[in-house]
Amino acid sequence: MRLTPSESTSLELTPLATYQCGSAHCPAVYAPAGHSDDLVVQGWIAGPHLAQSLPTGEQMVVLPRETLLEAVRKLLNEG
C-alpha cells in the first residue's frame, strides 16, 4: 500500500537508521507503519541547483551515504 502525502501527517514512523550529527534533528530513514513499500527520508534540504526540475510537493534532501546503507542492511535482514 503506497503512502500518500495526506496520510503522512498521522503516521507512526519506525527509525531504520539515524546519522549521529550531535543534534536532535539529524538525517534519518524511517519505515512508516502499515506501508511496507515506502520509506520516509529526513535530510538536509538540497540547494536549488540540485532541485531545479522537481514537481510541486517534492523536495530533494541530502543524507550521508552510510545512513542509507544502514537502512538497507536492516531492511534486507528483515526479509
Phi, psi and omega in degrees: 000124182280143178278132176255154181305324182290334178282338190291350181277344185233026183264149170274129182250132176257120179294131174259323180203140179224132176279131180274100185250004179085013181225166177281348184239083183246159176306142183203163174236131183235153171253121178281135181302132176080005182227073187291346179270359185235158172228154174246130184243130175249132180200183177282136181296128180291151178295159183299335179292339178269338188245038186290327187240034179277143177287161178304136178094353179247153179212139176272140175231158180248134174217155180298140181306318183298328177296316178293317179297321177298318178297318179297317179300316179297318179295319179295324179287337178286327186279000000 
